[in-house]
């Protein structure tokens, strides 16, 4: 009787979990869709346990599949680590990386950098998942996520990528209507528009002031607030990568330049909770860190 190959079907299962479909997994592994589906099906029969829910849109891990994926991913990471130790320095980085990101900064700044990275490493297959919610890195097969902090899940491995100060902006016509504003302590909550329900913080030497916006418009999107503020609907406090074109055109002006916003908007590189980060993923993290330094 032939000896059972315990790894049989594991690469196909992990690739399907990472990409969300047999067709994408087959492309990743440079094999056929039929072979990928057959291998995963045979693995499920051996385990006497379904791991993936097949849907019209692809494949989704069920509860058993999520647990098995964590173990299989750690196993393949260990094998990859052993290969990396031998081949690094002798050959070019290769393999797949799934990246998750979202937001104005990500779409305007990070996407061009990811394209630059892909150009520099032609043997790396890069899949970019642009989605607003915080994805489950393990169950969705994400190698690297770029998130706006603070981070809630302490099990994840995180490294600060870049930090932006906040800036307080107002339309000149609203400023004219309200009169001179030289001190944030003169602000009224109803004049201020909320971003993600965040409180505003101001510092100037030993002085500090805190304010919870209470204006009639709020959003989880900085561009929406910039548009509202440009029309004089209220004062906003947003990360400093928002509002630059509006400032240059004179649609908005900065309030309280002598005061620090007292708040930081930090982006983090977030990795799955695993002991080993593949060399290609480390290379991407280092590339982004260096380019944004």
C-alpha positions, 0 to 999 in steps of 0.5 A, spaced: 500 500 500 502 506 498 504 511 503 500 517 504 503 523 503 500 528 508 502 534 504 498 532 498 492 537 497 495 542 503 498 547 498 492 547 494 487 548 500 492 554 502 492 557 496 484 557 495 483 559 502 488 565 500 485 567 494 478 565 495 477 561 489 479 555 485 481 559 479 485 564 482 489 558 486 490 555 480 493 561 477 497 562 483 500 555 483 500 555 475 496 548 475 489 547 472 482 549 476 480 542 475 487 539 479 486 544 484 479 542 486 480 535 485 486 536 490 482 540 495 476 535 495 481 529 496 484 532 502 477 533 505 475 526 504 481 524 507 480 528 513 472 526 513 471 534 514 469 539 509 473 545 509 471 550 504 464 552 503 463 553 495 459 559 493 457 562 486 462 567 488 468 562 490 470 559 496 469 561 504 473 557 509 468 554 514 470 554 522 473 547 521 477 550 515 479 556 519 482 552 524 486 547 519 488 553 515 492 556 521 496 550 522 497 549 515 499 556 513 504 555 519 507 548 516 508 551 509 511 558 513 516 553 516 518 550 509 518 556 506 523 559 512 527 553 510 527 554 503 529 562 504 535 560 508 538 556 503 536 560 497 536 567 499 542 571 496 543 566 491 536 567 487 531 572 486 525 573 491 519 570 488 512 567 490 505 571 492 503 576 497 496 578 498 495 585 501 489 589 504 489 596 505 483 602 504 483 609 505 485 616 501 492 615 503 492 608 501 489 609 494 493 615 493 500 614 496 500 606 497 497 603 491 503 607 486 508 604 491 505 597 490 506 598 483 513 600 483 514 594 488 511 589 483 515 592 477 522 591 481 520 584 483 517 581 477 517 574 480 513 576 486 505 575 484 501 581 488 494 581 489 491 588 492 485 587 496 482 594 497 477 594 502 474 599 508 473 594 513 479 590 517 479 584 514 481 577 518 488 576 516 488 569 517 481 566 515 482 571 508 489 569 507 492 576 507 500 576 508 500 584 510 495 589 511 496 596 512 491 599 517 490 606 521 491 605 528 490 604 534 490 597 533 485 593 537 487 586 536 493 585 540 495 578 537 497 581 530 504 583 529 504 590 527 510 595 526 508 603 525 509 605 518 508 613 518 504 618 522 501 624 520 499 630 525 491 632 524 490 639 522 484 643 523 480 647 517 475 652 515 472 655 509 474 662 509 466 664 508 465 660 514 470 664 518 468 670 516 461 669 518 463 666 525 469 672 526 476 671 528 478 664 531 485 664 534 484 660 540 480 653 540 477 654 546 472 658 543 470 653 538 463 650 539 461 643 538 456 644 534 460 648 529 465 642 528 464 636 524 466 629 526 471 624 523 469 617 526 466 620 532 474 622 534 475 627 540 479 633 538 485 635 542 489 641 542 496 643 545 500 649 546 505 649 551 502 647 558 495 649 555 491 643 552 483 643 550 479 637 548 472 637 544 467 632 542 464 635 535 457 635 535 456 638 528 450 636 524 454 632 519 459 626 520 463 621 516 468 615 517 471 618 510 475 624 510 474 626 503 466 627 505 468 632 511 473 636 506 467 637 501 463 639 507 468 644 510 469 647 503 462 649 502 462 652 509 458 647 513 463 646 519 470 646 521 474 639 521 480 636 524 483 631 519 489 627 518 494 632 514 494 628 508 487 631 507 485 638 504 492 640 500 488 641 494 483 645 497 488 649 501 492 651 495 485 653 491 483 657 498 477 653 499 480 652 506 484 655 511 488 652 517 486 654 524 490 655 530 497 654 527 500 656 533 497 650 536 498 642 535 493 638 534 495 633 540 492 627 535 496 623 531 494 618 525 498 613 525 498 607 519 501 600 521 504 594 517 500 588 520 502 581 519 498 575 521 500 572 528 505 567 526 512 566 528 515 567 521 514 572 516 516 570 509 522 574 506 518 576 500 513 579 505 519 582 509 522 585 503 515 589 501 514 591 508 522 594 508 520 597 501 514 601 504 518 603 510 524 606 506 520 609 501 515 613 506 521 615 510 
